[in-house]
Amino acid sequence: MNGAEAMIKCLEQENVKYVFGYPGVAICPFYDAIYQSDIKSVLIRTEQSAAHAASGMARMTGEAAVCAVTSGPGATNLITGIATAFADSIPMICITGQVNSELIGSDVFQEADITGAVESFVKYSYLVKDPKEIPEIVKEAFYIANSGRRGPVLIDFPIDVQQAEIRNFEYPKEVKLRTYKPTIKGNALQIKKVIKELEKARKPLICAGGGVHLCNAVKELREFAEEYSIPVVSTMMGIGVLPTEHPLYFGMVGNNGAPAANRAMREADMIIMLGARVADRAVNQPEVLTENTVLVHIDVDPAEIGKNAGAAIPIVGDAKHILQDMTEYEIDGSYAAWIKELEGYRKDLKVIRPEHPGFVDPAIFVRKLSEKMKDDAVYVADVGQNQIWSCRNHIVRNGRFLTSGGMGTMGYSIPAAMGAKLAVPSRQVVAVCGDGAFQMSMMELATLCQYDIHVKIIVMRNSYLGMVRQYQHFSLKDRYSMVDIGTTPALDQIAKAYGMKYMLIKDMKGVDDKIETFLKEDESYLVECNIDPMDLV
């Protein structure tokens, strides 16, 4: 076999089912080799979307997904998607075609130093120089992407290496990396310290981040919180660690979070940060977090612990294993009064939105949509005002909430929803975006159509880049610049062009029936919601 066929053979060994990508001469041998495989290739319409689609798939399967593009502009177009995955610790294998090995460095047609360009956005990168190294490289790449703090790994694959002959193919059974040994089990002494502090605490709180989802610890978190009656809040990436209406869940923290959740963070005497980075969007004053509070920070990445807030009890390890270990202890503590206090905050601190007659109220719409979606549905929010309306109002039961958190990448929702739907075809998948974000990825409607991928899309249309307009409203005294995106394109005509059903929802009249119609059949559907241009989050 040649190097490209060896690469496909390696992907088969890793149980890869799909590769998202866009071809070019430098990656053609790779895509030619897929002909002989059961792996399905999905031709997206712009390379950034290939990474987002792989991200959506990886987040639903819990394993690294694969994207593959050509050299030069194909590879550089992929960078934003790689950076988006890196910021949210999403496992991914990114394969890029490269020019002939002998020509690297001579600035030939479509050459780009992609390993150098993505250095700050990947866990590791490889430039394949010898076809015999392909099995070992791929095995290592999947191990690195899927272990420790997960993230993207890049494999740059010169065309001559793809075409070179390889004999005696053997895929490694295990990986031995002397300098990479992520910690899984938490330190037993540190865990005992947490238990002792919980027994002394009167107002403990768990703040769960996206790491809980990434290490498949949702079940363990729920069991731990319920066993000891400890209230839970989440970061944006942690939404769904408990069902939204669970009695112990008090909402998302941060600048755009729930008032009750933020109040809980301020008043807790002990906070267990679990799989969260203590980043500015969730905790805008980390120095306040440790005042009169015992901060426990649990994370698989030791670099995150203490980076933004000093932890009284740091624990490096996998959240799933640490929660299992902590649940084995008996804790002599009662937090009933604290929970009752938080229930009062949840009731009294509700945000009252002004009415917007003649338009769709996005907050009410998202709640109604959530109530009518299937129990295990996947909701994919884009970035902008729609993301905040979604975070605050979507009701997670046994489904998932996906969004771009760390990088905040517009255009994420449609390709990510596409990857999620291919990962879990039996589940309902809905993408929600603004009209700005929609126009960044609407070309992927062609991919949905071509591959018969049934994703439901809602466009909240206000003819503005709403989040930036809102900033200019408050900070620049309504000096609006570069935020008016007009009233085009005509979304009914876009839907018609791609053979999708379309619905316009102008206001809240009959909205329940319209949502039911939208969700009724498992088919692609484009809904346009008319939002007040001056609405705020």
C-alpha positions as CSV (number, residue, x, y, z in Angstrom):
1,M,0.0,0.0,0.0
2,N,1.0,3.6,-0.3
3,G,1.2,6.2,2.5
4,A,-2.3,7.5,1.9
5,E,-3.8,4.0,2.1
6,A,-1.8,3.4,5.3
7,M,-3.3,6.5,6.8
8,I,-6.8,5.3,5.9
9,K,-6.0,1.9,7.4
10,C,-5.0,3.7,10.6
11,L,-8.2,5.7,10.7
12,E,-10.1,2.4,10.3
13,Q,-8.2,1.0,13.3
14,E,-9.4,4.0,15.3
15,N,-13.0,3.3,14.3
16,V,-13.4,6.5,12.4
17,K,-16.7,6.6,10.5
18,Y,-16.6,10.1,8.9
19,V,-14.0,12.5,7.5
20,F,-15.1,16.1,6.9
21,G,-13.0,18.0,4.4
22,Y,-12.3,19.7,1.1
23,P,-10.0,18.3,-1.5
24,G,-7.0,19.8,-3.5
25,V,-4.1,18.2,-5.3
26,A,-2.0,17.9,-2.2
27,I,-4.6,15.8,-0.4
28,C,-5.9,13.9,-3.4
29,P,-4.1,10.6,-2.7
30,F,-5.7,10.5,0.7
31,Y,-9.2,11.0,-0.6
32,D,-8.5,8.5,-3.4
33,A,-7.6,5.9,-0.7
34,I,-11.0,6.4,1.0
35,Y,-12.6,4.7,-2.1
36,Q,-11.4,1.4,-0.7
37,S,-12.7,2.1,2.8
38,D,-16.0,2.1,4.6
39,I,-15.2,5.5,6.0
40,K,-17.5,8.1,4.6
41,S,-16.2,11.4,3.4
42,V,-18.3,14.6,3.7
43,L,-17.5,17.4,1.3
44,I,-18.1,20.7,3.2
45,R,-18.2,24.0,1.5
46,T,-15.4,25.9,3.3
47,E,-12.6,24.4,5.3
48,Q,-13.4,26.1,8.6
49,S,-16.7,24.2,8.7
50,A,-14.8,20.9,8.4
51,A,-13.3,21.5,11.8
52,H,-16.6,22.7,13.3
53,A,-18.4,19.6,11.9
54,A,-15.7,17.4,13.4
55,S,-16.1,19.3,16.7
56,G,-19.8,18.6,16.8
57,M,-19.2,14.9,16.1
58,A,-16.5,14.7,18.7
59,R,-18.6,16.3,21.4
60,M,-21.4,13.8,20.8
61,T,-19.3,10.7,20.6
62,G,-16.7,11.6,23.2
63,E,-13.9,10.6,20.8
64,A,-11.7,12.5,18.4
65,A,-13.3,13.2,15.0
66,V,-11.3,13.8,11.8
67,C,-11.1,16.6,9.2
68,A,-8.8,16.7,6.2
69,V,-8.1,19.5,3.8
70,T,-5.5,20.4,1.2
71,S,-2.3,22.5,1.6
72,G,-1.9,26.3,1.5
73,P,-5.2,28.1,1.7
74,G,-7.1,24.9,2.6
75,A,-4.9,24.5,5.6
76,T,-4.9,28.1,6.7
77,N,-8.7,28.3,6.3
78,L,-8.9,25.4,8.8
79,I,-7.1,27.4,11.6
80,T,-10.1,29.2,13.0
81,G,-11.9,25.9,13.4
82,I,-8.8,24.4,15.1
83,A,-8.5,27.3,17.4
84,T,-12.2,27.0,18.3
85,A,-11.7,23.4,19.2
86,F,-8.5,24.1,21.2
87,A,-10.2,26.8,23.3
88,D,-13.0,24.3,24.3
89,S,-10.7,21.3,24.6
90,I,-12.4,19.3,21.8
91,P,-10.5,16.2,20.6
92,M,-9.9,16.3,16.9
93,I,-7.4,15.0,14.3
94,C,-6.7,17.6,11.6
95,I,-5.0,16.2,8.5
96,T,-3.5,18.7,6.0
97,G,-2.1,17.9,2.6
98,Q,1.4,19.4,2.0
99,V,3.6,20.0,-1.0
100,N,6.3,17.6,-2.0
101,S,8.8,17.1,0.9
102,E,11.7,18.2,-1.3
103,L,10.0,21.5,-2.0
104,I,9.1,22.5,1.5
105,G,10.6,25.9,2.3
106,S,10.9,27.0,-1.3
107,D,7.6,28.9,-1.4
108,V,6.1,26.8,-4.2
109,F,2.4,26.9,-5.2
110,Q,0.0,26.4,-2.2
111,E,2.8,25.9,0.3
112,A,2.1,27.0,3.9
113,D,4.0,26.2,7.1
114,I,0.9,25.0,8.8
115,T,2.6,23.2,11.7
116,G,4.2,26.5,12.6
117,A,1.0,28.5,12.0
118,V,-1.1,26.4,14.4
119,E,1.5,25.9,17.1
120,S,-0.5,27.8,19.7
121,F,-3.8,26.1,18.8
122,V,-2.9,22.4,18.9
123,K,-1.8,19.9,21.6
124,Y,0.8,18.6,19.2
125,S,1.6,18.6,15.5
126,Y,3.4,16.2,13.1
127,L,5.0,16.7,9.7
128,V,5.2,13.2,8.2
129,K,8.6,12.6,6.6
130,D,8.7,8.8,6.3
131,P,5.7,6.6,5.3
132,K,6.9,3.9,7.7
133,E,6.2,6.3,10.6
134,I,2.5,6.8,9.7
135,P,1.0,4.1,12.0
136,E,3.0,5.3,15.0
137,I,2.1,8.9,14.3
138,V,-1.6,8.3,13.9
139,K,-1.7,6.1,17.1
140,E,0.0,8.8,19.0
141,A,-2.1,11.6,17.6
142,F,-5.4,9.9,18.7
143,Y,-4.0,9.1,22.1
144,I,-2.8,12.7,22.6
145,A,-6.1,14.2,21.3
146,N,-8.3,11.9,23.5
147,S,-6.3,11.9,26.8
148,G,-5.6,14.4,29.5
149,R,-7.0,17.8,28.6
150,R,-8.4,16.9,25.2
151,G,-7.7,18.9,22.1
152,P,-6.8,19.0,18.4
153,V,-3.7,17.4,16.9
154,L,-2.5,18.2,13.4
155,I,-0.8,15.8,11.0
156,D,0.8,17.6,8.0
157,F,1.0,15.0,5.1
158,P,3.3,15.8,2.1
159,I,1.9,14.5,-1.2
160,D,5.0,12.4,-2.0
161,V,4.7,10.7,1.4
162,Q,1.1,9.9,0.6
163,Q,2.2,8.3,-2.7
164,A,5.3,6.5,-1.3
165,E,5.2,2.7,-0.9
166,I,5.0,1.2,2.6
167,R,5.5,-2.5,3.3
168,N,4.8,-4.5,6.4
169,F,2.0,-2.3,7.7
170,E,1.4,-2.9,11.4
171,Y,-0.7,-0.6,13.6
172,P,0.6,-0.2,17.2
173,K,-1.4,-1.7,20.0
174,E,-0.3,0.8,22.6
175,V,1.4,4.2,22.9
176,K,4.6,4.9,24.9
177,L,5.3,8.5,25.2
178,R,8.0,9.2,27.8
179,T,7.2,12.9,28.2
180,Y,3.4,12.8,28.1
181,K,1.7,11.0,31.0
182,P,-1.5,12.8,32.0
183,T,-2.7,12.3,35.6
184,I,-6.0,10.4,35.9
185,K,-6.4,9.5,39.5
186,G,-6.6,12.4,42.0
187,N,-4.3,12.6,45.0
188,A,-6.0,10.7,47.9
189,L,-4.7,13.1,50.6
190,Q,-6.1,16.1,48.7
191,I,-9.4,14.3,48.2
192,K,-9.6,13.8,52.0
193,K,-9.0,17.5,52.6
194,V,-12.0,18.3,50.3
195,I,-14.1,15.9,52.4
196,K,-13.0,17.6,55.7
197,E,-13.8,21.0,54.3
198,L,-17.2,19.9,53.1
199,E,-18.0,18.8,56.7
200,K,-17.0,22.2,58.0
201,A,-18.8,24.2,55.2
202,R,-22.2,25.7,55.5
203,K,-22.5,27.0,52.0
204,P,-20.7,24.7,49.6
205,L,-21.1,25.0,45.8
206,I,-20.0,23.0,42.8
207,C,-19.2,25.1,39.7
208,A,-19.0,22.6,36.8
209,G,-17.3,23.4,33.5
210,G,-17.1,21.7,30.1
211,G,-14.5,19.2,31.4
212,V,-17.3,17.3,33.1
213,H,-18.8,16.6,29.6
214,L,-15.4,15.9,28.1
215,C,-14.5,13.2,30.5
216,N,-18.0,11.7,30.5
217,A,-18.5,12.5,34.2
218,V,-22.1,13.8,34.1
219,K,-23.5,10.7,35.8
220,E,-20.9,10.9,38.5
221,L,-21.5,14.6,39.1
222,R,-25.2,14.1,39.5
223,E,-24.7,11.2,41.9
224,F,-22.2,13.2,44.0
225,A,-24.4,16.3,44.1
226,E,-27.5,14.3,45.0
227,E,-25.8,12.1,47.5
228,Y,-24.7,15.1,49.6
229,S,-27.3,17.7,48.5
230,I,-24.7,20.1,47.2
231,P,-26.0,22.9,44.9
232,V,-24.5,23.2,41.4
233,V,-23.9,26.0,39.0
234,S,-22.1,25.7,35.6
235,T,-20.1,27.7,33.2
236,M,-21.4,28.1,29.6
237,M,-19.5,25.0,28.5
238,G,-20.9,23.1,31.5
239,I,-24.6,23.7,30.7
240,G,-26.3,20.3,30.8
241,V,-24.2,18.8,33.6
242,L,-27.5,18.7,35.5
243,P,-30.9,19.0,33.9
244,T,-31.9,22.7,33.8
245,E,-34.9,22.2,36.1
246,H,-33.1,19.9,38.6
247,P,-33.7,21.2,42.1
248,L,-30.0,21.4,42.8
249,Y,-29.1,23.3,39.6
250,F,-29.1,27.1,39.9
251,G,-28.0,28.2,36.4
252,M,-25.0,29.5,34.5
253,V,-22.5,31.8,36.1
254,G,-20.7,34.8,34.5
255,N,-21.4,38.2,32.9
256,N,-24.5,36.9,31.2
257,G,-25.4,34.2,33.7
258,A,-28.3,33.7,36.1
259,P,-28.5,36.2,39.0
260,A,-29.1,33.3,41.4
261,A,-26.0,31.5,40.2
262,N,-23.8,34.5,40.5
263,R,-25.2,35.3,44.0
264,A,-24.4,31.7,45.0
265,M,-20.8,32.1,43.8
266,R,-20.4,35.3,45.9
267,E,-21.9,33.9,49.1
268,A,-20.5,30.3,49.0
269,D,-17.9,29.5,51.7
270,M,-16.6,26.6,49.7
271,I,-16.4,26.3,45.9
272,I,-15.5,23.2,44.0
273,M,-14.4,24.2,40.5
274,L,-14.7,21.1,38.5
275,G,-13.3,20.9,34.9
276,A,-13.5,24.7,34.6
277,R,-10.8,27.2,33.7
278,V,-11.9,30.1,35.9
279,A,-11.9,32.2,32.8
280,D,-13.1,35.9,32.6
281,R,-16.4,35.1,31.0
282,A,-17.4,32.9,33.9
283,V,-15.5,34.6,36.7
284,N,-14.7,38.3,35.9
285,Q,-13.1,39.0,39.3
286,P,-11.1,35.8,40.2
287,E,-9.4,37.5,43.1
288,V,-12.7,38.0,44.8
289,L,-13.4,34.3,44.4
290,T,-11.0,33.3,47.1
291,E,-12.0,35.9,49.7
292,N,-13.5,34.1,52.7
293,T,-13.9,31.1,50.4
294,V,-12.2,27.7,50.3
295,L,-11.5,27.2,46.6
296,V,-11.1,23.6,45.4
297,H,-9.9,23.4,41.8
298,I,-10.1,20.0,40.1
299,D,-8.8,19.8,36.6
300,V,-6.9,17.3,34.4
301,D,-4.6,20.1,33.2
302,P,-2.2,21.2,35.9
303,A,-1.5,24.5,34.0
304,E,-5.1,25.7,34.6
305,I,-4.9,25.3,38.4
306,G,-3.9,28.6,40.0
307,K,-3.6,30.3,36.6
308,N,-6.4,32.8,37.3
309,A,-7.3,32.1,41.0
310,G,-5.2,30.5,43.8
311,A,-6.8,27.3,45.0
312,A,-6.7,26.3,48.6
313,I,-7.0,22.6,47.6
314,P,-5.7,21.9,44.0
315,I,-6.4,18.4,42.6
316,V,-5.0,17.3,39.3
317,G,-6.9,14.5,37.6
318,D,-9.8,13.2,35.7
319,A,-13.1,14.5,37.1
320,K,-14.9,11.2,36.6
321,H,-12.4,9.3,38.7
322,I,-12.2,12.0,41.4
323,L,-15.9,12.2,41.8
324,Q,-16.1,8.4,42.1
325,D,-13.5,8.5,44.8
326,M,-15.2,11.4,46.7
327,T,-18.6,9.6,46.6
328,E,-17.1,6.7,48.6
329,Y,-16.8,8.9,51.7
330,E,-19.5,9.7,54.2
331,I,-19.9,13.4,54.8
332,D,-21.3,14.7,58.1
333,G,-22.9,17.9,56.9
334,S,-26.3,19.4,56.1
335,Y,-26.8,22.2,53.6
336,A,-30.6,22.4,53.7
337,A,-30.6,26.0,54.9
338,W,-28.2,27.0,52.1
339,I,-30.3,25.4,49.4
340,K,-33.4,27.1,50.7
341,E,-31.6,30.4,50.6
342,L,-30.6,29.7,47.0
343,E,-34.2,28.7,46.1
344,G,-35.3,32.1,47.3
345,Y,-32.7,33.8,45.1
346,R,-33.9,31.8,42.1
347,K,-37.4,32.9,42.7
348,D,-36.7,36.6,43.6
349,L,-33.9,37.4,41.2
350,K,-35.6,36.5,38.0
351,V,-34.8,38.8,35.1
352,I,-37.8,40.7,33.8
353,R,-37.5,41.5,30.1
354,P,-39.4,44.4,28.5
355,E,-42.0,43.4,26.1
356,H,-41.4,43.8,22.3
357,P,-44.9,43.7,20.7
358,G,-44.9,43.0,17.0
359,F,-41.8,40.9,17.3
360,V,-40.7,37.4,18.4
361,D,-39.5,37.5,22.0
362,P,-36.3,35.4,21.8
363,A,-36.3,34.4,25.4
364,I,-39.8,33.1,25.5
365,F,-39.3,31.5,22.1
366,V,-36.3,29.5,23.2
367,R,-38.2,28.3,26.3
368,K,-41.2,27.2,24.3
369,L,-38.9,25.6,21.7
370,S,-37.1,23.7,24.5
371,E,-40.3,22.4,26.1
372,K,-41.4,21.0,22.7
373,M,-38.0,19.5,21.7
374,K,-37.5,15.8,22.3
375,D,-36.1,14.8,25.7
376,D,-32.7,13.9,24.3
377,A,-32.4,16.6,21.7
378,V,-29.2,18.4,20.8
379,Y,-29.4,22.2,20.8
380,V,-26.5,24.0,19.1
381,A,-26.2,27.7,19.8
382,D,-24.1,30.1,17.7
383,V,-22.4,33.2,18.9
384,G,-23.9,36.6,19.6
385,Q,-27.1,37.7,21.3
386,N,-28.7,34.4,20.2
387,Q,-26.1,32.5,22.3
388,I,-27.0,34.4,25.5
389,W,-30.7,34.1,24.9
390,S,-30.1,30.3,24.4
391,C,-27.9,29.9,27.4
392,R,-30.4,31.6,29.7
393,N,-33.5,30.0,28.4
394,H,-32.9,26.6,26.9
395,I,-34.1,23.8,29.0
396,V,-31.8,20.8,29.0
397,R,-33.3,17.5,30.1
398,N,-31.4,14.5,28.8
399,G,-30.0,16.1,25.7
400,R,-26.9,18.3,25.0
401,F,-26.2,22.0,24.7
402,L,-23.3,22.8,22.3
403,T,-21.8,26.2,21.6
404,S,-18.4,27.9,21.0
405,G,-17.4,29.1,24.4
406,G,-13.7,30.0,24.7
407,M,-13.2,31.4,21.2
408,G,-16.7,32.6,20.5
409,T,-16.6,31.7,16.8
410,M,-19.5,32.9,14.7
411,G,-20.7,30.4,12.1
412,Y,-20.2,27.5,14.4
413,S,-23.7,26.2,14.9
414,I,-24.7,24.9,11.4
415,P,-21.6,22.8,10.7
416,A,-21.4,21.6,14.4
417,A,-25.0,20.6,14.2
418,M,-24.2,18.7,11.0
419,G,-21.4,16.8,12.8
420,A,-23.6,16.1,15.8
421,K,-26.5,14.8,13.7
422,L,-24.2,12.3,11.9
423,A,-22.9,11.2,15.2
424,V,-26.4,10.6,16.7
425,P,-28.7,10.3,13.7
426,S,-31.7,9.2,15.8
427,R,-31.7,12.3,17.9
428,Q,-33.3,15.7,17.1
429,V,-30.7,18.4,16.3
430,V,-31.5,22.1,16.2
431,A,-29.1,24.9,15.3
432,V,-29.9,28.4,16.5
433,C,-28.1,31.4,15.1
434,G,-28.4,35.1,14.3
435,D,-28.6,36.4,10.8
436,G,-24.9,37.5,11.0
437,A,-23.7,34.0,12.0
438,F,-26.0,32.4,9.5
439,Q,-24.4,34.2,6.7
440,M,-21.0,32.9,7.8
441,S,-21.9,29.3,7.2
442,M,-25.1,29.3,5.1
443,M,-23.1,27.6,2.3
444,E,-23.2,24.4,4.4
445,L,-26.9,24.1,3.6
446,A,-25.6,22.6,0.4
447,T,-23.8,19.9,2.4
448,L,-26.9,19.2,4.4
449,C,-28.8,18.8,1.2
450,Q,-26.2,16.7,-0.6
451,Y,-25.8,14.2,2.2
452,D,-29.4,14.3,3.4
453,I,-28.5,15.4,6.9
454,H,-31.6,16.5,8.7
455,V,-30.8,19.6,10.8
456,K,-33.3,22.1,11.9
457,I,-32.1,25.7,11.7
458,I,-33.5,28.8,13.4
459,V,-32.3,32.2,12.3
460,M,-33.0,35.1,14.8
461,R,-33.1,38.0,12.4
462,N,-32.7,41.6,13.6
463,S,-30.6,42.9,10.6
464,Y,-27.8,43.8,13.0
465,L,-24.7,42.3,14.4
466,G,-26.6,42.4,17.6
467,M,-24.0,41.8,20.3
468,V,-21.6,44.5,18.9
469,R,-24.6,46.9,18.4
470,Q,-25.5,46.3,22.0
471,Y,-21.9,47.2,23.1
472,Q,-22.0,50.3,21.0
473,H,-25.4,51.2,22.5
474,F,-24.0,51.1,26.1
475,S,-20.4,52.0,25.7
476,L,-20.3,54.3,22.6
477,K,-23.7,56.2,23.2
478,D,-25.4,54.7,20.1
479,R,-22.6,55.5,17.7
480,Y,-23.3,52.4,15.5
481,S,-20.5,51.5,13.1
482,M,-20.2,48.4,10.9
483,V,-23.1,46.6,12.5
484,D,-26.0,47.1,10.1
485,I,-26.1,44.0,7.9
486,G,-29.3,44.9,6.0
487,T,-32.2,42.8,5.1
488,T,-30.7,40.4,2.6
489,P,-30.6,37.6,1.7
490,A,-34.2,36.5,1.4
491,L,-34.2,33.4,3.5
492,D,-37.3,32.0,1.9
493,Q,-35.4,32.0,-1.4
494,I,-32.3,30.5,0.2
495,A,-34.4,27.7,1.6
496,K,-36.0,27.1,-1.8
497,A,-32.6,27.0,-3.5
498,Y,-31.5,24.2,-1.2
499,G,-34.8,22.3,-1.2
500,M,-35.6,23.0,2.5
501,K,-38.9,23.8,4.1
502,Y,-39.2,27.4,5.3
503,M,-41.3,29.3,7.8
504,L,-41.4,32.9,8.8
505,I,-42.4,33.7,12.4
506,K,-43.2,37.4,12.6
507,D,-44.4,37.7,16.2
508,M,-45.6,35.5,19.1
509,K,-49.1,34.9,17.7
510,G,-49.7,31.1,17.3
511,V,-46.0,30.5,18.0
512,D,-46.7,27.2,19.9
513,D,-48.4,25.7,16.8
514,K,-45.6,26.9,14.6
515,I,-42.9,25.4,16.7
516,E,-44.8,22.1,16.7
517,T,-45.0,22.1,12.9
518,F,-41.3,22.9,12.7
519,L,-40.3,20.0,15.0
520,K,-42.9,17.5,13.8
521,E,-41.0,15.7,11.1
522,D,-37.3,14.6,11.1
523,E,-36.4,16.8,8.1
524,S,-34.3,19.9,7.5
525,Y,-36.2,23.1,8.1
526,L,-35.3,26.8,8.1
527,V,-37.2,29.1,10.4
528,E,-36.8,32.9,10.3
529,C,-37.7,34.7,13.5
530,N,-38.4,38.4,13.4
531,I,-36.5,40.0,16.3
532,D,-36.7,43.6,17.5
533,P,-33.4,45.2,16.2
534,M,-33.1,47.1,19.5
535,D,-33.7,44.0,21.7
536,L,-31.0,43.4,24.4
537,V,-29.7,40.3,26.2
